Every structure is written in C-alpha cells, then in structure tokens.
Amino acid sequence: MGYPNPPTFLKDAILKALANVVDPELDRPITELGFVRDVRIGDSIEVEIVTSTYWCSPNFIYMILEDARREVSEHVRVPLDKVRVYIRGHFDESRINECISKGISFNECYKEEAWGDLGDLKKVFMDKSLRSRLYQLTVVLLRYGLNYEDIVNLRSTDVIDEGYRIVIRGGDRILEISNGVDINIVRGYINTLKRLVGDTEYLAVWSTNGDRPRVSDIRDLVEGKGRLLRLSFNLNSELCSLLLESRLSRTAL
Amino acid sequence: MIVVETPDGRRHEVFVVDYHTHIWRGDRGNWLRPWLAKGWVDCFYDYHKSLSPKEYVWDYETFLYYGTERFIRDVFVDAGVDMAVSQPAYLQYFFREPFGNTEEFGKAALAYPERFVIGTRWDPRDGEDGKKQLEHDVRRFRVRPWQMRHVKLYTAEWKDVGGSLSRGWRLDSKEAFEFLEFNKQLGIDIQVPHKGPTVWPLDKDAFDVHDVDDAATSFPDLRFVVTHIGLPRFDDFVWIGKQDKNVYAGLAVATAFIRLRPRFFGQIMAELLWWLGPDKILFGSDYALWHPKWIIEDFIKFELPKDLESEYGVDLSLEVKKKILGENAARLWGIDVESVRRAQERDDITLKYGAKPPVIKLSKEHVY
C-alpha cells in the first residue's frame, strides 16, 4: 500500500465493502447509519467506527468490527493484518480494539465474562432480518394475487429481475411487478437472502439454516408477527440515528 | 389532574400517574469513576436532546442535578401530573451516592405521600444485606398502601464482587428468584425490570426479555411492568406481554417519540393496543429525560392515523387515553383516587406552589 494520495476508487471500494456490514440489531448497513466516521489509507487501511452511545453492547460492536475488517480485506484484496477497524468513544474500546486488531475471537477476548462465541446470538438477528423481509415480500406477492401455498412453493428460478420490472412465475400465473416500491421489496428480500444464506432452490426461506417456511409460518407473519419485527428494527434504527446525531453535535465523545 | 375540554362543552377530568420519574444525582461531585459516570449522563442527555422539542431542552448543568423543587414545578404544577413514581437505578460503580436518588425522593414521598410514589431496587448479588436494606426501605417508606409496592430492577448494574467486576445479573437466576419470593413477603408486588447493555454473560443478548417471561410465569402473583416497552426488543416484549397476564407495558421512552416521530408513536400504540389491550399500558415520561407537559398535551391531542386504525382495528379514544394516563397505574398500585384527590387539595403543592389542573382544549377537528 502506501499511497501518497490515495485514489478515490480505493476509498470508494472500501466504503462499498463497508456497506455490506449490517448492524444486527438495526438491520441496516453501518454506512447508512453514519457509524463510519473516517477511512484512512496509508501503509494499512484504517476505519474508524462510532456508534450511537457510549454503552452499546460490546458483543454487537464486536460483530460489526469483525465483519467490517473481513469485508474490507476481501473486497479490497489486502491481508487482514493490513486492515485496522476500531471503535471510538466506547466504554470498553481499549479491550475491544486490541482484541479485534489481534484477530482473536470474542470468546477469547471476554473469557471471564462470555461462555461461547457470538454465532448463536448473530443467528437470532439474522433470522429476524430474513423473516422481516420475507414478511414484506409475502405482503407484496399476496397483493399480486398469489396465495400462501403459491409463495411457499416458488422457486428462486421463478423470479426474473429485468431491471425495470420483475417477472414471477407463481402457481399457474405469470406476474409482472413494475411498481418501484414493490420492486425494491422483492429485490431487498433476494439480496438479504443471498447475503445471509446464499443461493437457494426455493425463494421463501425461513431461517439462515436454509429451512423452508410452512404455510402457517408465513400466515402468522402476515397476521402480525412480521409487522412487529419490521417495526422493532425500524424503531431501533430511528432511535440510534437520533442519538448519534445528538452525540456528534457535542464536541468530545 | 388535567382537564380536557371537548368541543361539545364537556370537561373531562383525567387522573395522571407518571410511572417513571427520577430525581437523580448526576452532579460532578457525585462521579466516582468520572469516565463511566460522564458516559452515563452524556447518554441520558443525548436521549433528552434528541427527542425533546427545542423549548424543552435543558442546559447540561441543569440536567446533571435539578432537585425536588424543580421536579415539583415541572411535574406537578406545569404538567398536571397527580402522582409521580420513582424508578431508581443506583449505578454505584459509577457514582458515589446512588444515581437514583432514593434519599431525596424518599424525603419528598414522606412529605407528600399523595404525590410522590417511592419504590427502591434490589440486586441479588447483595445477598442478605440487600434483603435487610429492602426491609428497611419498606418500614421507612410504606406510609401509604401504594408506597414501596414496587422495585426497579436494573439488570446491567456493575458491581465489585470480591475484588472483581461483575457487569450484571439475570432475573431468572436462583438468587433473583429468592429476592422475588422475599418481595412477596414484603408486599412488593410490582417489579419494574429494565434491560441495559453489557449484562453478563456477554455472549448473550443483554436486552433479551425472556428472563422476564420466566420470572412472570413462575410468580403469577407478582406484576411485571417492562419499562421502555422492552426496547430495543419490542417484538419479543410484545409476545411476552400477550402471553403473561401479569406483564404490563411501561411507555417511558416510547412516549417521547410523539412529537418528532408521531408515525412511529402511532405504530407503537397500535401494536400495544392490538396485542396487549388498553388495560396493560402505563404512561411514563422518564422525567427529567423528557418533560411530561408536552408529552401529555400531545398525547391528549394524538390521533391514530386512519390507515393504522383500520389496519389494526384498534382505537385510541379519550377513554382509552384515560386508562393509559392514570387509571391503569392507579389500579396496579392500589391508589384510592378519591382520597388522593382530597389530600392533594390541601397539600403544599396545591396551596404553596399553586398546582391546578391544566386545561387542554380539543378543537372540532380532533377525534376523541
């Protein structure tokens, strides 16, 4: 590395990589949330992260920093030890930053206070994220005339994204979705599915294990559970944005 | 009390209980570990600043400590709150004297037991000493049936245990269950759990409310007011609130959305009314995080957006608002509203401070 004047494309590539990092509690990319405060490029890449409060849970911060480090390393193709991602203005920042830079696991970092790694915890939130988007997808597809059974049985290859419209073969029908909001919902679900699970045979997926939902599962989502999940994510995200704005308006963190 | 005047000329008296208020000690002289204490107060201040209307934003120094006098004027005189309930978090690893200032709130409760409703807290790591303190608190403050009926349970309290730092406890632990049992003996039948970050063990979700579910199921005689509607786990809380008949929704923090984010507030209310019903929701301002005056005024005038009303099939009528603002809490704490009103008419807060019911007028455009 060692660019005297780092090219814009490199910074853009780093920010693009960071856009793949989602705050698990808020279900939004850290770049949209304003958590990425600085990106510096020298002998190594340095990314400074700030969260909405001094008290954010170390476990979720750890997930964000680990993901950010890995994403930057993979997308910009630099070794992990040349990527430093750190948190500022957090009660446990020295410990977290040291552990992240050494690449050690959360469990090793917090061995007196943690029993296991963060995999199970992360999965809970990834499943919630997937289901909240499956709820949105289902509502759209019901509106276009599919029934619950049609939706559960849709295959991923039944969906063709043509850019300006999405065509879906469902049941014995062919649907054309050309409304921008609906297109974004369908695309948002598919992108989330790819990010969290990968390529799947069926479109409707219930958990990050790749399980399919039952008809009663998606009916429950539509009848209340999904709406609640989506609201919960949105509330958390809104509150964090407001708090961060207030926090940054103070001079010192 | 507040009075709501409707366009038909009727005057509706509304009894108001704010289930979540503080007189805290955030002043610099009380900072034991300054970086932690400041981190705590700064975070509170960001909550205050980000959701309050501009004219209600305090300067930082006032926010650190405001005392009983200011509390009386803001909460009882200006806002028209009838009874204010304390919810103290002690945070003794951060502050020299408890941040949740039981000493000062307690004096006020002894002087005005029909206005200030005191509860303290417990921590299972305090063991027998904690139980003795709790007994002492009941003896000292149970001057009316509604006093010392509740405790705030802050599960992310940091504590030095035998020279090492413990950063929290769980409500479903054996030690916590012993305290819950002890609460029953003392007549402390309302538990107000509040989740905070960094609760032990750290690889689990600090805000997970499922331990409340376990405790509520195991102690059906006790009532659990989950404060801040379980945020940031609103979805999980709602399920617990629906399943456990003894779990209530405490609106502190949620109410502050009403001015700047009314759509979110509407969605929260619609969800709570749909899942829990109107009898298990309690109004709270979290004063001095937010001033109850503007929240109450906005709440009285608030209408659920039509699309939410039809989507959820719920309504937020004046009758429902009266339940949320005071009737539900009065029932929960066993408050005799008529006797309280009679006592309030003769107390200093009426006679000396001049408290009288603010009048909120609804126009013809308002639906009530």
Interface residues (C-beta under 8 A of the other chain):
Chain A: E25 S52 T53 Y54 W55 C56 S57 P58 N59 F91 D92 F106 N107 Y110 E112 E113 A114 W115 G116 D117 L118 D120 L121 V124 K128 G224 K225 R227 L228 L229 L231 S232 N234 L235 N236 E238 L239 L242 L243 E245 S246 R247 S249 R250
Chain B: W35 L36 G39 W40 D42 C43 Y45 D46 Y47 K49 S50 L51 S164 R167 G196 P197 T198 W200 P201 L202 D203 K204 D205 A206 F207 L231 P232 R233 F234 D235 V238 L260 R261 F264 Q267 I268 E271 W274 W275
